[in-house]
């Protein structure tokens, strides 16, 4: 549950303008394209899958 909350908070910070466009490329040394709980949480928080990683625009 904690990962989902953090992903949502990050998404909200981008949407509120506190952060600009955000791209996450790796987590714990692994590509975010790998099927992990964090990758799933970021995608559920409206991050889009791109070739570079998971992106969210404000």
VMD Tcl script that builds the backbone (N, CA, C; Angstrom):
set m [mol new atoms 174]
animate dup $m
set s [atomselect $m all]
$s set {name element resname resid chain x y z} {
  {N N UNK 1 A 0.816 -1.196 0.000}
  {CA C UNK 1 A 0.000 0.000 0.000}
  {C C UNK 1 A 0.858 1.258 0.000}
  {N N UNK 2 A 2.017 1.231 0.598}
  {CA C UNK 2 A 2.871 2.420 0.686}
  {C C UNK 2 A 3.335 2.890 -0.683}
  {N N UNK 3 A 3.658 1.963 -1.583}
  {CA C UNK 3 A 4.118 2.357 -2.916}
  {C C UNK 3 A 3.043 3.119 -3.671}
  {N N UNK 4 A 1.821 2.684 -3.558}
  {CA C UNK 4 A 0.728 3.357 -4.244}
  {C C UNK 4 A 0.564 4.783 -3.739}
  {N N UNK 5 A 0.689 4.971 -2.439}
  {CA C UNK 5 A 0.567 6.304 -1.860}
  {C C UNK 5 A 1.668 7.235 -2.320}
  {N N UNK 6 A 2.883 6.725 -2.387}
  {CA C UNK 6 A 4.017 7.532 -2.841}
  {C C UNK 6 A 3.856 7.874 -4.317}
  {N N UNK 7 A 3.451 6.919 -5.123}
  {CA C UNK 7 A 3.249 7.167 -6.553}
  {C C UNK 7 A 2.161 8.213 -6.773}
  {N N UNK 8 A 1.091 8.145 -6.005}
  {CA C UNK 8 A 0.010 9.124 -6.115}
  {C C UNK 8 A 0.483 10.502 -5.669}
  {N N UNK 9 A 1.254 10.564 -4.591}
  {CA C UNK 9 A 1.780 11.849 -4.119}
  {C C UNK 9 A 2.703 12.471 -5.165}
  {N N UNK 10 A 3.528 11.673 -5.806}
  {CA C UNK 10 A 4.412 12.165 -6.858}
  {C C UNK 10 A 3.596 12.666 -8.043}
  {N N UNK 11 A 2.581 11.920 -8.417}
  {CA C UNK 11 A 1.690 12.334 -9.499}
  {C C UNK 11 A 0.994 13.649 -9.168}
  {N N UNK 12 A 0.540 13.789 -7.946}
  {CA C UNK 12 A -0.131 15.023 -7.525}
  {C C UNK 12 A 0.824 16.211 -7.534}
  {N N UNK 13 A 2.073 15.988 -7.131}
  {CA C UNK 13 A 3.062 17.073 -7.132}
  {C C UNK 13 A 3.324 17.570 -8.551}
  {N N UNK 14 A 3.373 16.663 -9.501}
  {CA C UNK 14 A 3.558 17.058 -10.906}
  {C C UNK 14 A 2.311 17.796 -11.395}
  {N N UNK 15 A 1.139 17.259 -11.101}
  {CA C UNK 15 A -0.109 17.882 -11.548}
  {C C UNK 15 A -0.306 19.269 -10.945}
  {N N UNK 16 A 0.134 19.463 -9.710}
  {CA C UNK 16 A -0.016 20.757 -9.027}
  {C C UNK 16 A 1.042 21.775 -9.436}
  {N N UNK 17 A 2.009 21.355 -10.247}
  {CA C UNK 17 A 3.044 22.261 -10.713}
  {C C UNK 17 A 4.253 22.360 -9.809}
  {N N UNK 18 A 4.297 21.575 -8.746}
  {CA C UNK 18 A 5.451 21.598 -7.846}
  {C C UNK 18 A 6.682 20.988 -8.519}
  {N N UNK 19 A 6.450 20.083 -9.445}
  {CA C UNK 19 A 7.508 19.453 -10.236}
  {C C UNK 19 A 7.141 19.593 -11.706}
  {N N UNK 20 A 8.149 19.632 -12.538}
  {CA C UNK 20 A 7.903 19.647 -13.979}
  {C C UNK 20 A 7.703 18.227 -14.488}
  {N N UNK 21 A 7.857 18.081 -15.786}
  {CA C UNK 21 A 7.748 16.752 -16.390}
  {C C UNK 21 A 8.712 15.817 -15.672}
  {N N UNK 22 A 8.256 14.629 -15.352}
  {CA C UNK 22 A 9.045 13.678 -14.589}
  {C C UNK 22 A 9.156 12.371 -15.359}
  {N N UNK 23 A 10.380 11.864 -15.471}
  {CA C UNK 23 A 10.614 10.573 -16.120}
  {C C UNK 23 A 11.385 9.694 -15.147}
  {N N UNK 24 A 10.855 8.520 -14.876}
  {CA C UNK 24 A 11.529 7.540 -14.023}
  {C C UNK 24 A 12.057 6.457 -14.956}
  {N N UNK 25 A 13.387 6.259 -14.931}
  {CA C UNK 25 A 13.995 5.284 -15.829}
  {C C UNK 25 A 14.392 3.992 -15.124}
  {N N UNK 26 A 14.852 4.109 -13.896}
  {CA C UNK 26 A 15.287 2.936 -13.139}
  {C C UNK 26 A 14.820 3.025 -11.692}
  {N N UNK 27 A 14.604 1.868 -11.108}
  {CA C UNK 27 A 14.325 1.788 -9.678}
  {C C UNK 27 A 15.150 0.637 -9.125}
  {N N UNK 28 A 15.900 0.903 -8.083}
  {CA C UNK 28 A 16.780 -0.107 -7.481}
  {C C UNK 28 A 17.661 -0.784 -8.527}
  {N N UNK 29 A 18.121 -0.011 -9.525}
  {CA C UNK 29 A 19.023 -0.529 -10.548}
  {C C UNK 29 A 18.358 -1.310 -11.657}
  {N N UNK 30 A 17.063 -1.475 -11.603}
  {CA C UNK 30 A 16.341 -2.225 -12.633}
  {C C UNK 30 A 15.492 -1.269 -13.476}
  {N N UNK 31 A 15.299 -1.613 -14.713}
  {CA C UNK 31 A 14.463 -0.813 -15.608}
  {C C UNK 31 A 13.033 -0.767 -15.084}
  {N N UNK 32 A 12.388 0.388 -15.240}
  {CA C UNK 32 A 10.981 0.481 -14.824}
  {C C UNK 32 A 10.067 -0.271 -15.779}
  {N N UNK 33 A 10.619 -0.742 -16.891}
  {CA C UNK 33 A 9.825 -1.551 -17.811}
  {C C UNK 33 A 9.637 -2.975 -17.292}
  {N N UNK 34 A 10.425 -3.346 -16.293}
  {CA C UNK 34 A 10.271 -4.664 -15.668}
  {C C UNK 34 A 8.981 -4.676 -14.853}
  {N N UNK 35 A 8.319 -5.823 -14.797}
  {CA C UNK 35 A 7.054 -5.906 -14.048}
  {C C UNK 35 A 7.287 -5.940 -12.535}
  {N N UNK 36 A 7.314 -4.753 -11.925}
  {CA C UNK 36 A 7.512 -4.660 -10.477}
  {C C UNK 36 A 6.314 -3.960 -9.844}
  {N N UNK 37 A 6.226 -4.040 -8.543}
  {CA C UNK 37 A 5.133 -3.352 -7.829}
  {C C UNK 37 A 5.231 -1.844 -8.005}
  {N N UNK 38 A 6.450 -1.304 -7.996}
  {CA C UNK 38 A 6.619 0.136 -8.154}
  {C C UNK 38 A 6.217 0.587 -9.555}
  {N N UNK 39 A 6.616 -0.160 -10.562}
  {CA C UNK 39 A 6.232 0.169 -11.927}
  {C C UNK 39 A 4.708 0.164 -12.065}
  {N N UNK 40 A 4.064 -0.836 -11.506}
  {CA C UNK 40 A 2.603 -0.922 -11.557}
  {C C UNK 40 A 1.964 0.247 -10.809}
  {N N UNK 41 A 2.534 0.626 -9.662}
  {CA C UNK 41 A 1.988 1.744 -8.885}
  {C C UNK 41 A 2.117 3.058 -9.642}
  {N N UNK 42 A 3.263 3.278 -10.290}
  {CA C UNK 42 A 3.442 4.506 -11.074}
  {C C UNK 42 A 2.476 4.557 -12.252}
  {N N UNK 43 A 2.292 3.441 -12.920}
  {CA C UNK 43 A 1.349 3.408 -14.040}
  {C C UNK 43 A -0.081 3.636 -13.563}
  {N N UNK 44 A -0.426 3.112 -12.407}
  {CA C UNK 44 A -1.760 3.343 -11.850}
  {C C UNK 44 A -1.950 4.806 -11.471}
  {N N UNK 45 A -0.832 5.506 -11.184}
  {CA C UNK 45 A -0.880 6.928 -10.828}
  {C C UNK 45 A -0.751 7.810 -12.075}
  {N N UNK 46 A -1.028 7.242 -13.244}
  {CA C UNK 46 A -1.111 7.955 -14.520}
  {C C UNK 46 A 0.223 8.254 -15.188}
  {N N UNK 47 A 1.294 7.576 -14.779}
  {CA C UNK 47 A 2.548 7.671 -15.534}
  {C C UNK 47 A 2.373 6.877 -16.818}
  {N N UNK 48 A 2.906 7.406 -17.917}
  {CA C UNK 48 A 2.799 6.760 -19.221}
  {C C UNK 48 A 4.086 5.999 -19.536}
  {N N UNK 49 A 3.932 4.841 -20.150}
  {CA C UNK 49 A 5.078 4.047 -20.569}
  {C C UNK 49 A 5.641 4.659 -21.853}
  {N N UNK 50 A 6.948 4.972 -21.841}
  {CA C UNK 50 A 7.638 5.474 -23.026}
  {C C UNK 50 A 8.902 4.634 -23.215}
  {N N UNK 51 A 9.597 4.864 -24.295}
  {CA C UNK 51 A 10.843 4.138 -24.527}
  {C C UNK 51 A 11.893 4.471 -23.473}
  {N N UNK 52 A 11.886 5.685 -22.960}
  {CA C UNK 52 A 12.871 6.117 -21.959}
  {C C UNK 52 A 12.528 5.664 -20.556}
  {N N UNK 53 A 11.274 5.418 -20.277}
  {CA C UNK 53 A 10.850 5.038 -18.931}
  {C C UNK 53 A 9.387 5.357 -18.730}
  {N N UNK 54 A 9.022 5.705 -17.499}
  {CA C UNK 54 A 7.646 6.084 -17.178}
  {C C UNK 54 A 7.611 7.593 -17.030}
  {N N UNK 55 A 6.749 8.251 -17.789}
  {CA C UNK 55 A 6.725 9.726 -17.844}
  {C C UNK 55 A 5.385 10.257 -17.377}
  {N N UNK 56 A 5.474 11.404 -16.702}
  {CA C UNK 56 A 4.269 12.131 -16.284}
  {C C UNK 56 A 4.500 13.611 -16.567}
  {N N UNK 57 A 3.585 14.206 -17.273}
  {CA C UNK 57 A 3.664 15.627 -17.578}
  {C C UNK 57 A 2.691 16.393 -16.710}
  {N N UNK 58 A 3.120 17.588 -16.288}
  {CA C UNK 58 A 2.286 18.420 -15.441}
  {C C UNK 58 A 1.240 19.188 -16.196}
}
mol reanalyze $m
mol bondsrecalc $m
mol representation Tube
mol addrep $m
